[in-house]
Amino acid sequence: MNQGGKGVVKKLNELKEGEKGIIKQITGNSRFQRRLREMGFIKGTEVLVEKFAPLTDPMELIIMGYHLSLRKEEAGKIMLECEGTL
């Protein structure tokens, strides 16, 4: 799903370990969006997938210099622009 610009738009839960992207959009209800904004998920911010838990849920992420975990279901509501075709 290419939206123009310099990269491919993907959901955060589609990325693999070591891949990163820039936040473009967060879907879901306003309470969920507000919670993510409070954790640093702001449009234009870079997110790196550091690793996955043993059963792949949750995902370990690095955003704004700190580490946090996010469930894959929640990560599916975050759209990122990734460089090239990953």
SERO-4910 file (N, C-alpha, C, O; in steps of 0.05 Angstrom, whole numbers):
BEGIN
 pado doro    nc1    nc2    nc3   cac1   cac2   cac3    cc1    cc2    cc3    oc1    oc2    oc3
  Met    A     17    -24      0      0      0      0     18     25      0     25     35     21
  Asn    A     26     34    -23     43     57    -25     27     83    -26      8     85    -43
  Gln    A     32    101     -9     18    126     -7     33    150    -19     28    173    -13
  Gly    A     52    144    -37     69    165    -48     91    172    -29     95    158     -9
  Gly    A    105    193    -34    127    201    -17    151    183    -21    154    172    -42
  Lys    A    167    180      1    191    165     -2    190    136      8    210    122      6
  Gly    A    168    128     20    168    101     31    142     87     28    123     96     15
  Val    A    141     63     40    118     46     40    104     48     67    117     49     88
  Val    A     77     50     66     62     52     91     55     24    101     43      8     86
  Lys    A     62     18    126     57     -8    138     46     -4    166     50     17    178
  Lys    A     33    -24    177     25    -25    205     49    -32    221     66    -48    212
  Leu    A     51    -21    245     74    -27    263     77    -57    268    100    -67    269
  Asn    A     55    -71    270     57   -100    276     66   -117    252     70   -141    255
  Glu    A     70   -104    229     80   -118    206    111   -117    203    123   -131    187
  Leu    A    123   -100    220    152    -97    218    166   -121    233    154   -134    250
  Lys    A    191   -126    225    207   -147    237    228   -134    255    231   -109    256
  Glu    A    242   -150    270    263   -140    288    283   -124    273    292   -132    251
  Gly    A    290   -101    283    310    -83    271    299    -64    251    313    -46    242
  Glu    A    274    -67    243    262    -48    224    250    -24    239    243    -26    262
  Lys    A    249     -2    224    239     23    236    222     38    216    222     33    192
  Gly    A    206     57    227    190     74    210    182     99    224    187    102    248
  Ile    A    169    117    210    160    142    220    130    141    223    116    133    204
  Ile    A    120    149    246     91    148    251     76    167    233     83    191    231
  Lys    A     56    157    219     40    173    201     12    176    211      0    198    208
  Gln    A      1    155    224    -27    157    233    -32    136    255    -20    115    255
  Ile    A    -50    142    274    -58    124    294    -89    122    292   -103    142    294
  Thr    A    -98     97    289   -127     93    287   -137     83    314   -121     79    333
  Gly    A   -163     79    317   -174     69    342   -189     92    356   -190    114    346
  Asn    A   -201     86    379   -217    106    392   -199    127    405   -175    124    407
  Ser    A   -212    149    412   -197    173    422   -182    167    448   -160    177    453
  Arg    A   -193    150    465   -179    143    490   -153    128    484   -133    133    496
  Phe    A   -154    109    465   -130     94    457   -110    113    445    -86    111    452
  Gln    A   -118    130    427   -100    149    414    -87    167    435    -63    173    433
  Arg    A   -102    177    454    -91    194    475    -70    179    492    -50    190    499
  Arg    A    -75    154    499    -56    138    515    -30    135    500     -9    137    511
  Leu    A    -32    129    473     -8    127    457      7    153    455     32    153    457
  Arg    A     -7    175    451      6    201    450     22    207    476     44    218    476
  Glu    A     10    199    499     23    204    524     49    187    527     67    195    542
  Met    A     51    165    512     75    148    513     95    157    491    116    145    489
  Gly    A     88    178    475    107    188    456    101    181    427    117    188    409
  Phe    A     79    167    422     71    160    395     58    184    381     33    187    381
  Ile    A     75    201    370     66    226    358     73    225    328     95    215    321
  Lys    A     56    236    312     61    236    283     89    248    277     95    269    288
  Gly    A    104    234    261    131    244    254    153    232    271    177    237    266
  Thr    A    146    216    292    166    205    310    175    178    299    159    162    288
  Glu    A    201    172    301    212    146    292    208    125    313    212    129    337
  Val    A    200    101    304    197     77    321    214     55    310    214     49    286
  Leu    A    229     42    328    246     19    321    236     -6    335    231     -5    359
  Val    A    233    -28    320    225    -53    332    251    -66    342    268    -75    326
  Glu    A    254    -67    368    278    -78    380    277   -109    380    296   -122    370
  Lys    A    256   -121    390    253   -150    391    224   -157    397    208   -140    403
  Phe    A    219   -183    397    193   -194    404    196   -211    428    217   -223    433
  Ala    A    175   -213    444    174   -232    466    175   -260    455    170   -264    431
  Pro    A    180   -281    471    183   -308    461    159   -317    443    164   -332    424
  Leu    A    135   -310    449    112   -318    433    103   -296    414     81   -296    405
  Thr    A    121   -277    408    118   -254    391     98   -233    401     93   -214    386
  Asp    A     88   -236    425     70   -215    435     76   -212    465     74   -231    479
  Pro    A     84   -188    474     84   -162    460    110   -157    445    129   -173    445
  Met    A    110   -134    431    133   -125    416    149   -106    434    138    -91    449
  Glu    A    175   -107    432    193    -89    447    201    -67    427    213    -73    406
  Leu    A    195    -42    434    200    -19    416    219      1    429    222      2    454
  Ile    A    232     17    412    247     40    422    235     64    408    234     66    383
  Ile    A    226     83    424    214    108    414    223    131    432    222    129    456
  Met    A    233    152    419    242    176    433    263    169    454    264    181    476
  Gly    A    280    149    448    302    142    466    295    124    489    313    118    505
  Tyr    A    271    115    491    265     96    513    251     71    502    241     71    480
  His    A    252     50    519    242     24    511    214     20    522    208     29    545
  Leu    A    196      8    507    170      1    517    159    -23    502    168    -29    480
  Ser    A    140    -36    514    127    -59    502     99    -52    494     85    -36    507
  Leu    A     90    -63    471     64    -58    461     53    -84    449     67    -98    434
  Arg    A     28    -90    455     16   -114    444     13   -111    414      9    -89    403
  Lys    A     15   -134    400     14   -133    370    -13   -123    361    -15   -109    340
  Glu    A    -35   -129    375    -61   -119    367    -62    -89    368    -73    -76    350
  Glu    A    -50    -77    388    -49    -48    390    -30    -36    369    -36    -15    358
  Ala    A     -8    -50    364     11    -40    344     -1    -40    316      8    -25    299
  Gly    A    -21    -57    312    -35    -57    286    -51    -32    280    -60    -28    257
  Lys    A    -54    -15    300    -69     10    296    -51     34    291    -60     56    289
  Ile    A    -25     28    289     -5     50    284      6     46    256     18     25    250
  Met    A      2     66    239     12     65    212     39     80    210     41    102    220
  Leu    A     59     67    197     85     79    195     93     81    166     84     66    149
  Glu    A    110    101    159    122    102    133    150     91    136    166    100    152
  Cys    A    155     70    121    181     56    122    197     61     97    185     64     75
  Glu    A    223     62     99    240     67     76    240     43     57    242     20     66
  Gly    A    238     48     31    240     27     11    218      6     14    198     11     26
  Thr    A    223    -17      2    204    -39      4    217    -60     22    233    -76     14
  Leu    A    208    -60     47    220    -78     68    209   -105     65    216   -123     80
***
